[in-house]
Amino acid sequence: MLRTLKQLILASGSPRRKEFLEDLGLSFTICPAQIDEAPFPGEGPDDYVIRMAEQKAEQVSLRYPSAWVISADTIVTIDNELMGKPCSSEEALTMLMRLAGRTHEVQTGYCLMNKTGKTSILDSRKTMVRFRPFTEELARAYAKTGEPLDKAGSYGIQGKGGLLVETIIGSYSNVVGLPLAEIVLLLQKNGVITEL
């Protein structure tokens, strides 16, 4: 479907992002960035998600300056408050109950960077997700599956967490962790990939 023309590195260890790129037929290397993901005091969600994407790309690009590095960071916000990955099933339960019957925002910041070519393109995409009302028992049962523990906002829409979702407005792939339409267009515009 698509073919990689230049060295491409995914600066993420996310199995979901990896699967998206593999499904498109792209050849790429995985090199997860290791950065401090703590928000700055007073930092808003928009600034935070862009900064995370840029820092991840920057770290990997320093090691591979001639490669094209794609990075992303996905966050969940409600009431303009950042909801990170839960540290425990109890924390996941608290997050899930806060989201129950309400609409929240999923935002992915992404960056395409090539040091040699002095290219750094940053952007983000937002998707609105509404959860159906559900009981604490259901939330607790879902939390116990372990699926929420590595997910922003404590759920994976592509997994069992999909049963909590009533509607989405915007990009589904963005909620999973990579806005595919935007990423593919960016890679094509910069001659990193082409259609077969």
Order of alpha helices (4+ residues) and beta strands (2+ residues): beta-beta-alpha-beta-alpha-beta-beta-alpha-beta-beta-alpha-beta-alpha-alpha-beta
